[in-house]
Amino acid sequence: MNIIITSEILGGLFMENDYIKESKIIEKNDKEKEIELMVSIMKAKKELEEANKNFEYAQDDLIDYYTYQIKACRAKFNYLVKQAKEQGIVLDMINQIEIKLNEAI
């Protein structure tokens, strides 16, 4: 029995190794996770406000679209707020961070 190894087979084997890279996984500390959650809450709040504004000017089929978008944004926002409360994050800090972020921009 003869086994024929073509350059295509060898090339495929070596190409897989080219794409494997070792990367160091950096764990986020608790403070970084809290900040990320608060930023996510601010983004979700802004998305909900934008969806509400768009709904006001929607016509025809877009009314249904924005209705579902508002519902989805509200569910996301409520979920993130619930996560923050479970972690004991004070949500009043969000407004302070939002002000600081706006000042930085």
Sequence and secondary structure as in RCSB ss.txt:
>XXXX:A:sequence
MNIIITSEILGGLFMENDYIKESKIIEKNDKEKEIELMVSIMKAKKELEEANKNFEYAQDDLIDYYTYQIKACRA
KFNYLVKQAKEQGIVLDMINQIEIKLNEAI
>XXXX:A:secstr
      HHHHHHHHHHHHH          HHHHHHHHHHHHHHHHHHHHHHHHHHHT  TTHHHHHHHHHHHHHH
HHHHHHHHHHHTT  THHHHHHHHHHHHH 
